[in-house]
Amino acid sequence: MRLAAGGFTYIEMLVALALVALIGSAVAPTVKKVRQRADEQALRLALREIRTAIDAYKKAVDEGRVAKKVSESGYPARLTDLVSGVTDASKPDGPRLYFMRRLPADPLFRPAFATAADASDSSIGRVPPERTWGLRSYASPPEAPTAGADVFDVYSLNPGVALDGSRYRDW
């Protein structure tokens, strides 16, 4: 008499594979939501960090620590000014005032949002952080932000919708 060989039948393997696929399909949307939530948290943090630095720059201008012309608003001309620093006008030796250690990139930025100039910048291999943000000047209205002579605010260039239903550009 012959003993049955040990192992799995094809049916058992197909059932096990179907169960794994079913569990995987149930978990995948949850993992996607967790990832999106983490990206949204990173975006909120980056926006807060940049806006705090812009406000600190404006405060330094109002206190006379950063020189400005009469025609200027008192906001930085470029985002990179927050990192590269400006001369402290209130001190005789003029040390530099720095408002950020580094400029964070928009965590929701995708290369498809890059302009032609950004896409041709092959020296870095990616878009520099200051080009991942939309810029709003002091003179532009909040509902139609446009870049201008200064940087009053920043916004995400991602046209997507957040988990709460708001648009990333409106944050």
C-alpha positions as CSV (number, residue, x, y, z in Angstrom):
1,M,0.0,0.0,0.0
2,R,1.3,3.4,-0.9
3,L,1.3,6.3,1.5
4,A,0.1,9.7,0.4
5,A,2.9,12.1,-0.3
6,G,3.2,15.2,2.0
7,G,2.7,18.7,0.7
8,F,0.0,21.0,-0.6
9,T,-2.4,20.4,-3.4
10,Y,-2.9,23.0,-6.1
11,I,-6.3,23.8,-4.7
12,E,-4.9,24.5,-1.2
13,M,-2.2,26.8,-2.7
14,L,-4.8,28.6,-4.8
15,V,-7.0,29.1,-1.7
16,A,-4.1,30.4,0.3
17,L,-3.1,32.7,-2.5
18,A,-6.6,34.0,-2.8
19,L,-6.7,34.8,0.9
20,V,-3.4,36.6,0.8
21,A,-4.6,38.7,-2.2
22,L,-7.9,39.5,-0.4
23,I,-6.1,40.6,2.8
24,G,-3.6,42.6,0.6
25,S,-6.4,44.4,-1.3
26,A,-8.1,45.3,2.0
27,V,-4.8,46.7,3.5
28,A,-3.6,48.7,0.4
29,P,-6.1,51.6,0.7
30,T,-5.3,52.0,4.4
31,V,-1.6,52.1,3.7
32,K,-2.2,54.7,0.9
33,K,-4.2,56.9,3.4
34,V,-1.5,56.6,6.0
35,R,1.1,57.7,3.5
36,Q,-1.1,60.6,2.3
37,R,-1.7,61.7,5.9
38,A,2.0,61.7,6.6
39,D,2.7,63.7,3.5
40,E,0.0,66.2,4.5
41,Q,1.6,66.5,8.0
42,A,5.0,67.2,6.4
43,L,3.4,69.9,4.1
44,R,1.8,71.6,7.1
45,L,5.1,71.6,9.0
46,A,7.0,72.9,6.0
47,L,4.5,75.7,5.4
48,R,4.5,76.7,9.1
49,E,8.3,76.7,9.1
50,I,8.6,79.0,6.0
51,R,5.8,81.3,7.1
52,T,7.3,81.7,10.5
53,A,10.7,82.6,8.9
54,I,8.9,85.1,6.6
55,D,7.2,86.7,9.6
56,A,10.5,86.9,11.5
57,Y,12.1,88.6,8.5
58,K,9.3,91.2,8.4
59,K,9.7,91.8,12.1
60,A,13.4,92.3,11.7
61,V,12.7,94.9,9.0
62,D,10.1,96.6,11.2
63,E,12.6,96.8,14.0
64,G,15.3,98.3,11.7
65,R,17.6,95.3,11.8
66,V,17.2,94.7,8.0
67,A,17.6,97.7,5.7
68,K,14.8,98.4,3.2
69,K,13.9,101.0,0.7
70,V,10.8,103.2,1.0
71,S,9.2,101.4,-2.0
72,E,9.7,97.9,-0.5
73,S,7.1,96.0,1.5
74,G,9.6,94.7,4.1
75,Y,9.2,91.0,3.0
76,P,12.1,89.1,1.5
77,A,12.8,89.4,-2.2
78,R,13.5,85.7,-2.5
79,L,12.9,82.6,-0.4
80,T,16.6,82.0,-0.5
81,D,17.2,85.2,1.5
82,L,15.8,83.4,4.5
83,V,18.6,80.9,4.4
84,S,21.5,82.9,3.0
85,G,20.9,85.7,5.5
86,V,20.9,89.4,5.4
87,T,23.2,92.0,7.0
88,D,22.1,93.2,10.4
89,A,21.8,97.0,9.9
90,S,21.4,97.8,13.6
91,K,25.0,96.6,14.4
92,P,28.2,98.5,13.4
93,D,30.0,95.3,12.3
94,G,26.9,94.1,10.5
95,P,26.7,90.3,11.3
96,R,24.3,88.3,9.2
97,L,20.8,87.5,10.3
98,Y,19.6,84.0,9.3
99,F,16.0,83.1,9.5
100,M,16.2,79.4,8.5
101,R,18.9,76.7,8.4
102,R,17.6,75.2,5.3
103,L,14.6,75.7,3.0
104,P,12.3,72.7,3.0
105,A,11.0,71.4,-0.3
106,D,7.3,70.9,-0.8
107,P,6.7,67.2,0.2
108,L,3.8,67.0,-2.2
109,F,5.7,68.5,-5.2
110,R,6.0,66.2,-8.2
111,P,8.3,66.8,-11.2
112,A,5.2,67.3,-13.5
113,F,4.7,70.6,-11.7
114,A,8.1,71.9,-12.7
115,T,8.5,74.7,-15.2
116,A,10.7,74.3,-18.3
117,A,13.6,76.1,-16.5
118,D,13.4,73.7,-13.6
119,A,13.2,70.7,-15.8
120,S,16.4,71.8,-17.7
121,D,18.4,72.2,-14.4
122,S,20.4,69.1,-14.7
123,S,23.2,70.2,-12.4
124,I,21.2,69.1,-9.4
125,G,19.2,66.3,-11.0
126,R,16.1,67.5,-9.2
127,V,14.2,70.7,-8.7
128,P,15.7,73.0,-6.0
129,P,13.5,73.5,-2.9
130,E,12.8,77.2,-3.6
131,R,11.3,76.2,-6.9
132,T,8.9,73.6,-5.4
133,W,6.7,76.4,-3.9
134,G,4.2,78.8,-5.4
135,L,5.0,82.4,-4.4
136,R,2.5,85.1,-3.4
137,S,3.7,88.7,-3.3
138,Y,2.4,91.3,-0.9
139,A,0.6,93.1,-3.7
140,S,-1.4,90.0,-5.0
141,P,-4.8,89.0,-3.7
142,P,-5.2,85.8,-1.7
143,E,-7.7,84.3,-4.1
144,A,-5.3,84.7,-7.1
145,P,-1.7,84.5,-5.7
146,T,1.0,85.7,-8.1
147,A,4.8,86.1,-7.6
148,G,6.1,89.7,-7.5
149,A,8.8,91.9,-6.0
150,D,8.7,90.1,-2.7
151,V,7.6,86.8,-1.0
152,F,4.7,87.5,1.3
153,D,3.5,83.8,1.4
154,V,4.1,80.4,-0.1
155,Y,1.7,77.7,-1.2
156,S,1.9,74.2,-2.6
157,L,1.9,73.8,-6.4
158,N,0.1,70.4,-6.0
159,P,-3.4,70.7,-7.5
160,G,-4.6,67.7,-5.4
161,V,-7.2,67.5,-2.7
162,A,-6.4,66.7,0.9
163,L,-8.1,64.0,3.0
164,D,-10.3,66.7,4.6
165,G,-11.5,67.8,1.2
166,S,-9.5,71.1,1.0
167,R,-7.1,71.9,-1.8
168,Y,-3.4,71.8,-1.1
169,R,-3.0,75.1,-2.8
170,D,-5.4,76.7,-0.4
171,W,-3.4,75.8,2.8
